[in-house]
Amino acid sequence: MEIVVIAGIILALLFNFVNGLNDAANSIATVVATKVMSPLQGVLMAAFFNLVGPLIFTTAIAKTIGKGIVGAGFMTTEVILVGMFVAVLWVFLSSYSGIPISASHALVGGLLGAAVAYGGLYAVLWPPLETVEMLVLVVVAGAALGAAVLAAMAWYKKEVRWIEFMGVGALCGIALSVPFVIVTYILPISGILAILIFIVVSPMLGLIASFLLGMLIIRLFRNHPGKMMNGIFRKLQVVSAAFYSIGHGSNDAQNAMGIITAILVAGGLLTDFNVPLWVILISSIAISLGTFLGGWRVVETMATKITKLRPYQGFCAETGGGVVLSFVTAFGVPVSTTHAISGSIMGVGATRGYSAVQWGIVRRIVAAWVITIPITSIFAFFFYLCYRTLFM
């Protein structure tokens, strides 16, 4: 059992390492794109603040990963090992291909697939039916209101792409209505339901926050020389990049914390689920090391291919993404930091008009978002069946 526990801890740290490898783009893409920092400077800064992040926030996300997705009786060391192995493989292949994906969702998918192979669908902690029904009503109402508002704006401005405006409005309505019912405690959303709904919500929140902040800055500084604006926001962008890196580390580093703690509980080394300080430290170091070594293919995609960024836009994207990550981390929702910053970059790009964003690249990224949980679940399911056939 001790060998299995040690192997599980090593694999969890490897997961956090490749997580940092892929998500290096999240932390430094904007400062590299605007040439505020060199790639090396950006990575060093991101690595440091990724380490600081988990020490500032609570370990709520670690608890969601460790005991909020799969039932305690089904969270065996074998299930955890298979789920992590598939997640590490998927994140590594995505990093090599230059595709920014969600390491958090890869881990969730891996755990779900392995747990279902072990104990059937009953292994998953499904949300109550009443909660799902209420969430559907909130989503439909938010989508309808958002679509109506943006359709009215498109009609007023005589915009020919009014159908596209309605689609964006519907997504914005969902992105605002769901956090509202969570913050006001009208609807308690947690576990697998929160993870799935925030696949849509987190990038849209990033898009909305960065778009509004970008438009405000454009309005306030419209009469100021561009050179002066660049000078101001080049300095501010260092602060916003650090803020985003703290949010990134606090959210993503907790994935390994939750897994390691679950392994310690399953192995009988802990009696209840409380994350030890040494687990927080080694998990943070692993993701920081991955960030330090970088994921330059992903950086290129995030920094240059979605849209061209100026310093004030980089500041808006990082600030918007950081706000989103701080919000979801406080409520214990493990979201994709890739989703958050991608949506934020799209939002600031959209301040220059619809055509300023390379939507073809965006569609490729979104496709990777959508397939991550299903594909890792399927692979983990069959990997566990193979493992059970060969070794159990």
C-alpha positions as CSV (number, residue, x, y, z in Angstrom):
1,M,0.0,0.0,0.0
2,E,2.8,2.4,0.8
3,I,4.3,1.9,-2.7
4,V,0.9,2.7,-4.3
5,V,0.5,5.8,-2.1
6,I,4.0,7.1,-3.1
7,A,3.3,6.3,-6.8
8,G,0.0,8.2,-6.5
9,I,1.7,11.3,-4.9
10,I,4.4,11.3,-7.6
11,L,1.8,11.0,-10.4
12,A,-0.3,13.8,-8.8
13,L,2.8,16.1,-8.8
14,L,3.5,15.1,-12.4
15,F,0.0,16.1,-13.2
16,N,0.5,19.5,-11.6
17,F,3.8,19.8,-13.5
18,V,2.2,19.3,-16.9
19,N,-0.6,21.5,-15.8
20,G,1.9,24.3,-15.3
21,L,3.5,23.3,-18.6
22,N,0.3,23.9,-20.5
23,D,-1.1,26.7,-18.4
24,A,2.2,28.7,-18.6
25,A,0.4,30.4,-21.5
26,N,-2.4,31.6,-19.1
27,S,0.0,33.4,-16.8
28,I,2.4,35.0,-19.3
29,A,0.7,35.1,-22.7
30,T,-0.5,38.7,-22.4
31,V,2.7,40.2,-21.0
32,V,4.7,38.4,-23.7
33,A,2.3,39.5,-26.4
34,T,2.6,43.1,-25.5
35,K,6.4,42.8,-24.9
36,V,6.1,44.2,-21.4
37,M,8.2,41.2,-20.3
38,S,10.5,38.8,-22.0
39,P,9.3,35.1,-22.0
40,L,11.9,34.3,-19.3
41,Q,10.9,37.2,-17.1
42,G,7.2,36.4,-17.5
43,V,7.7,32.7,-16.6
44,L,9.8,33.6,-13.5
45,M,7.2,36.0,-12.2
46,A,4.3,33.5,-13.0
47,A,6.1,30.7,-11.2
48,F,6.6,32.7,-8.1
49,F,3.0,33.9,-7.8
50,N,1.6,30.5,-8.8
51,L,3.4,29.3,-5.6
52,V,2.0,32.2,-3.5
53,G,-1.6,31.7,-4.7
54,P,-2.6,28.5,-2.8
55,L,-1.2,30.0,0.4
56,I,-3.6,33.0,0.2
57,F,-6.8,31.2,-0.7
58,T,-8.6,28.4,1.1
59,T,-8.4,24.7,0.0
60,A,-12.1,24.5,-1.0
61,I,-11.2,23.4,-4.5
62,A,-9.0,20.6,-3.2
63,K,-12.0,19.3,-1.3
64,T,-14.2,19.5,-4.4
65,I,-11.6,17.4,-6.4
66,G,-11.0,15.0,-3.5
67,K,-14.5,14.3,-2.3
68,G,-17.0,16.3,-4.3
69,I,-17.0,14.4,-7.6
70,V,-16.7,10.7,-6.8
71,G,-18.2,9.0,-3.7
72,A,-15.8,8.3,-0.9
73,G,-16.2,4.6,-1.1
74,F,-15.3,4.6,-4.8
75,M,-12.3,6.9,-4.5
76,T,-9.7,4.1,-4.4
77,T,-6.0,4.5,-5.0
78,E,-6.4,2.5,-8.3
79,V,-9.2,4.8,-9.5
80,I,-7.1,7.9,-8.7
81,L,-4.0,6.5,-10.4
82,V,-5.8,5.6,-13.6
83,G,-7.6,8.9,-13.7
84,M,-4.4,10.9,-13.2
85,F,-2.5,8.8,-15.7
86,V,-5.1,9.6,-18.4
87,A,-5.2,13.3,-17.4
88,V,-1.4,13.6,-17.5
89,L,-1.3,12.0,-21.0
90,W,-4.0,14.3,-22.4
91,V,-2.4,17.5,-21.0
92,F,1.0,16.5,-22.3
93,L,-0.2,15.7,-25.8
94,S,-2.2,18.9,-25.9
95,S,0.8,20.9,-24.7
96,Y,2.9,19.3,-27.4
97,S,0.3,20.2,-30.0
98,G,0.1,23.8,-28.8
99,I,-3.6,23.5,-27.8
100,P,-4.5,25.3,-24.6
101,I,-6.9,22.9,-22.8
102,S,-8.2,22.6,-19.2
103,A,-6.0,20.4,-17.0
104,S,-8.6,20.6,-14.3
105,H,-11.3,19.2,-16.7
106,A,-8.8,16.5,-17.9
107,L,-8.4,15.4,-14.2
108,V,-12.2,15.5,-13.6
109,G,-12.8,13.4,-16.7
110,G,-10.2,10.9,-15.8
111,L,-11.6,10.4,-12.3
112,L,-15.1,10.1,-13.6
113,G,-14.3,7.5,-16.2
114,A,-12.2,5.4,-13.8
115,A,-14.8,5.6,-11.0
116,V,-17.6,4.5,-13.3
117,A,-15.5,1.6,-14.6
118,Y,-15.0,0.6,-10.9
119,G,-18.4,1.1,-9.4
120,G,-20.8,2.1,-12.1
121,L,-22.8,5.3,-12.4
122,Y,-23.6,5.2,-8.7
123,A,-19.9,6.1,-8.1
124,V,-20.5,9.6,-9.3
125,L,-21.9,12.2,-6.9
126,W,-24.8,13.4,-9.1
127,P,-26.6,16.6,-8.1
128,P,-30.2,16.4,-6.8
129,L,-32.9,16.5,-9.6
130,E,-34.5,19.6,-8.0
131,T,-31.2,21.5,-8.3
132,V,-30.8,20.6,-11.9
133,E,-34.4,21.6,-12.7
134,M,-33.8,25.0,-11.0
135,L,-30.6,25.5,-12.8
136,V,-32.3,24.9,-16.2
137,L,-34.9,27.5,-15.4
138,V,-32.1,30.0,-14.4
139,V,-30.2,29.3,-17.6
140,V,-33.2,29.6,-19.8
141,A,-34.4,32.8,-18.2
142,G,-30.8,34.3,-18.3
143,A,-30.3,33.3,-21.9
144,A,-33.7,34.7,-23.0
145,L,-33.1,38.1,-21.3
146,G,-29.5,38.4,-22.6
147,A,-30.6,37.5,-26.1
148,A,-33.4,40.1,-26.0
149,V,-31.2,42.9,-24.7
150,L,-28.4,42.4,-27.3
151,A,-31.0,41.9,-30.1
152,A,-32.5,45.2,-29.2
153,M,-29.1,46.8,-29.3
154,A,-28.4,45.3,-32.7
155,W,-31.7,46.6,-34.0
156,Y,-31.0,50.1,-32.6
157,K,-27.6,50.2,-34.3
158,K,-28.9,48.6,-37.5
159,E,-26.4,45.8,-37.1
160,V,-26.8,43.2,-39.8
161,R,-25.4,40.3,-37.7
162,W,-28.3,40.5,-35.2
163,I,-28.5,36.7,-35.0
164,E,-24.9,36.5,-33.8
165,F,-25.6,39.3,-31.3
166,M,-28.5,37.2,-30.0
167,G,-26.2,34.2,-29.5
168,V,-23.6,36.3,-27.6
169,G,-26.4,37.9,-25.6
170,A,-27.7,34.5,-24.6
171,L,-24.3,33.3,-23.4
172,C,-23.8,36.6,-21.5
173,G,-27.2,36.2,-19.9
174,I,-26.2,32.7,-18.7
175,A,-22.8,33.9,-17.5
176,L,-24.4,36.6,-15.3
177,S,-27.5,34.7,-14.0
178,V,-25.6,31.6,-12.8
179,P,-23.1,33.5,-10.6
180,F,-25.9,35.7,-9.3
181,V,-27.9,32.7,-7.9
182,I,-24.7,31.3,-6.4
183,V,-23.6,34.5,-4.7
184,T,-27.1,35.1,-3.3
185,Y,-27.3,31.5,-2.2
186,I,-30.6,31.1,-4.1
187,L,-29.2,27.9,-5.7
188,P,-26.4,25.9,-4.1
189,I,-24.4,24.6,-7.1
190,S,-21.4,22.5,-6.4
191,G,-19.5,19.4,-7.5
192,I,-19.8,18.0,-11.0
193,L,-22.7,20.3,-11.8
194,A,-20.7,23.4,-11.0
195,I,-17.7,22.1,-13.1
196,L,-19.9,21.5,-16.1
197,I,-21.8,24.7,-16.0
198,F,-18.7,26.8,-15.6
199,I,-17.2,25.4,-18.8
200,V,-19.6,28.0,-20.4
201,V,-19.7,30.5,-17.6
202,S,-16.0,31.1,-16.8
203,P,-14.9,32.2,-20.3
204,M,-18.0,34.3,-20.8
205,L,-17.4,36.0,-17.4
206,G,-13.8,36.7,-18.5
207,L,-15.0,38.1,-21.8
208,I,-17.6,40.3,-20.2
209,A,-15.3,41.6,-17.5
210,S,-12.4,42.4,-19.9
211,F,-14.7,43.9,-22.5
212,L,-16.3,46.3,-20.1
213,L,-13.0,47.2,-18.5
214,G,-11.5,47.8,-22.0
215,M,-14.4,50.0,-23.1
216,L,-14.1,52.0,-19.8
217,I,-10.4,52.6,-20.4
218,I,-10.9,53.6,-24.0
219,R,-13.6,56.1,-22.8
220,L,-11.4,57.5,-20.0
221,F,-8.2,57.8,-22.0
222,R,-9.7,58.7,-25.5
223,N,-8.0,62.1,-25.5
224,H,-4.6,60.9,-24.2
225,P,-1.6,60.2,-26.5
226,G,-1.1,56.5,-27.3
227,K,2.5,56.7,-26.1
228,M,1.5,57.9,-22.7
229,M,-1.2,55.2,-22.4
230,N,1.3,52.5,-23.3
231,G,3.8,53.8,-20.7
232,I,1.1,53.7,-18.0
233,F,-0.4,50.3,-18.8
234,R,3.0,48.6,-19.4
235,K,3.6,49.2,-15.7
236,L,0.1,48.3,-14.6
237,Q,0.3,45.1,-16.6
238,V,3.0,43.7,-14.4
239,V,0.6,44.1,-11.5
240,S,-2.3,42.6,-13.3
241,A,-0.2,39.6,-14.5
242,A,0.9,38.9,-10.9
243,F,-2.8,39.1,-9.8
244,Y,-3.8,36.7,-12.5
245,S,-0.9,34.3,-11.6
246,I,-2.1,34.3,-8.0
247,G,-5.6,33.3,-9.1
248,H,-4.2,30.7,-11.5
249,G,-2.0,29.1,-8.8
250,S,-4.8,29.2,-6.2
251,N,-7.2,27.4,-8.5
252,D,-5.1,24.9,-10.5
253,A,-2.5,24.0,-7.9
254,Q,-5.3,22.7,-5.7
255,N,-6.0,19.8,-8.2
256,A,-3.0,17.9,-7.0
257,M,-3.7,18.9,-3.3
258,G,-7.1,17.2,-3.5
259,I,-5.8,14.1,-5.2
260,I,-2.9,13.6,-2.8
261,T,-5.1,14.2,0.2
262,A,-7.6,11.7,-1.2
263,I,-4.8,9.1,-1.7
264,L,-3.7,9.6,1.9
265,V,-7.2,9.1,3.2
266,A,-7.7,6.0,0.9
267,G,-4.4,4.6,2.1
268,G,-5.4,5.1,5.8
269,L,-2.7,7.7,6.5
270,L,-5.3,10.4,7.2
271,T,-8.5,9.9,9.1
272,D,-10.4,12.8,7.5
273,F,-10.1,15.1,4.5
274,N,-7.9,18.0,5.7
275,V,-5.1,19.2,3.3
276,P,-1.7,19.2,5.2
277,L,0.6,22.1,4.8
278,W,3.3,20.0,3.2
279,V,0.8,18.9,0.5
280,I,0.0,22.5,-0.3
281,L,3.7,23.4,-0.6
282,I,4.8,20.5,-2.9
283,S,1.7,20.9,-5.1
284,S,2.5,24.6,-5.5
285,I,6.1,23.9,-6.3
286,A,5.2,21.3,-8.9
287,I,2.9,23.7,-10.9
288,S,5.5,26.5,-10.5
289,L,8.2,24.3,-11.9
290,G,6.1,23.4,-14.9
291,T,5.3,27.1,-15.5
292,F,9.0,27.9,-15.2
293,L,10.0,25.4,-17.8
294,G,7.2,26.8,-20.0
295,G,4.9,25.6,-22.7
296,W,6.0,27.7,-25.6
297,R,3.7,26.2,-28.2
298,V,0.7,27.1,-26.1
299,V,2.2,30.6,-25.4
300,E,2.4,31.2,-29.1
301,T,-1.3,30.3,-29.6
302,M,-2.5,32.4,-26.7
303,A,-0.2,35.4,-27.1
304,T,-0.4,35.9,-30.9
305,K,-3.0,33.9,-32.7
306,I,-6.3,34.9,-31.0
307,T,-5.9,38.7,-31.4
308,K,-3.2,41.4,-31.3
309,L,-2.9,43.0,-27.9
310,R,-1.8,46.4,-26.7
311,P,-0.6,47.0,-23.1
312,Y,-4.0,48.4,-21.9
313,Q,-5.7,45.3,-23.4
314,G,-3.3,43.0,-21.8
315,F,-4.0,44.7,-18.5
316,C,-7.8,44.3,-19.0
317,A,-7.5,40.6,-20.0
318,E,-5.3,39.8,-16.9
319,T,-7.5,41.8,-14.6
320,G,-10.7,40.3,-15.9
321,G,-9.3,36.7,-15.8
322,G,-7.9,37.3,-12.3
323,V,-11.3,38.5,-11.0
324,V,-13.1,35.4,-12.4
325,L,-10.5,33.0,-10.9
326,S,-10.7,34.7,-7.5
327,F,-14.5,34.5,-7.6
328,V,-14.7,30.8,-8.5
329,T,-11.9,29.8,-6.2
330,A,-13.7,31.4,-3.2
331,F,-16.7,29.2,-4.0
332,G,-14.6,26.1,-4.5
333,V,-15.3,25.6,-8.2
334,P,-12.3,24.0,-10.1
335,V,-12.6,25.8,-13.4
336,S,-10.3,26.1,-16.4
337,T,-7.9,29.0,-16.1
338,T,-7.4,28.5,-19.8
339,H,-11.1,29.2,-20.4
340,A,-11.0,32.3,-18.2
341,I,-8.0,34.0,-19.9
342,S,-9.1,32.9,-23.4
343,G,-12.5,34.5,-22.8
344,S,-10.7,37.6,-21.4
345,I,-8.4,37.9,-24.5
346,M,-11.5,37.6,-26.8
347,G,-13.3,40.3,-24.8
348,V,-10.5,42.9,-25.1
349,G,-10.0,41.9,-28.8
350,A,-13.8,42.5,-29.4
351,T,-13.4,46.1,-28.2
352,R,-11.8,46.8,-31.6
353,G,-14.7,45.1,-33.4
354,Y,-15.9,41.7,-34.4
355,S,-13.2,41.1,-37.0
356,A,-10.3,41.9,-34.6
357,V,-10.6,38.4,-33.1
358,Q,-9.4,35.3,-35.1
359,W,-12.6,33.3,-34.6
360,G,-11.2,30.3,-36.5
361,I,-8.5,29.9,-33.8
362,V,-11.2,30.4,-31.1
363,R,-13.3,27.6,-32.6
364,R,-10.4,25.3,-32.4
365,I,-9.7,26.1,-28.8
366,V,-13.4,25.8,-27.9
367,A,-13.5,22.4,-29.5
368,A,-10.7,21.2,-27.3
369,W,-12.6,22.6,-24.3
370,V,-15.7,20.6,-25.2
371,I,-14.1,17.2,-25.8
372,T,-11.7,17.2,-22.8
373,I,-14.0,15.7,-20.2
374,P,-15.7,13.2,-22.5
375,I,-12.5,12.0,-24.1
376,T,-10.6,11.6,-20.8
377,S,-13.6,9.9,-19.2
378,I,-13.8,7.4,-22.1
379,F,-10.1,6.6,-22.0
380,A,-10.0,6.3,-18.2
381,F,-12.9,3.9,-18.3
382,F,-11.2,1.6,-20.7
383,F,-7.8,2.0,-19.1
384,Y,-9.3,1.0,-15.7
385,L,-11.0,-2.1,-17.3
386,C,-7.6,-3.1,-18.8
387,Y,-5.9,-2.5,-15.4
388,R,-8.5,-4.6,-13.6
389,T,-8.1,-7.4,-16.1
390,L,-4.3,-7.5,-15.9
391,F,-3.6,-6.8,-12.2
392,M,-6.7,-7.5,-10.1
